[in-house]
Amino acid sequence: MALHRPSVVIKHATLRDLSYIAANLRSEDHAEIACQVPQGTKPEAIARSSLAAGEARVVFRNGLPCGAFGFVPVSDGVLSAWAYGMRGFERCIPAVTRHVYREFVSQWMQGNIRRIEARTIENHYSAHRWLEKAGAVRCCTLEQWGRNGERFYLYEWVRGCVPVATYRRWGHVL
């Protein structure tokens, strides 16, 4: 019996796909988002915000949307990274990371992106592991960041500080 490997495809985001993902979030992603938006915010509003914020991609696993990620300009040369997903999104993380390193890093270097930041809620351990494996460094704790005083961590990638081995690990040629 042959093993079936799930296919992962990454495409430009659509409102429909982002709304579906936002309506079916993993519990950690729901907690992370819910404490940063007004109470009662609907999945479509989260999806619209994701689309309006810059680069947005949807991750499909076996033909179905399961996660989203993107990058938002914060200031000249600085981006904020975001990601959220449904159950099963964690299985797509290596493909997402390879995609980012192969498709975006060269553009960012040519476009003078110096820093990328990502904020994550204190108890989203899978996000912390992913960020660290992708070369991000936890640079500080954001006390009282969430609406109810939730603690967040700020991770960063700073140009010149990401080890060459990290680029190679994810398939980027320097």
Buried (B, 14 or more C-beta within 10 A) or exposed (E): EEEEEEEBBBEEBBEEBBBBBBEBBBEBBBBBBBBBEEEEBEBBBBBBBBBEBBBBBBBBBEEEBBBBBBBBEEEEBBBBBBBBBBEBBBBBBBBBBBBBBEEBBEEBEEEEBBBBBBBBBBEBEBBBEBBEBBBBEBEEEBEEBBEEEBEBBBBBBEEEEBEEEBBEBBEBEE
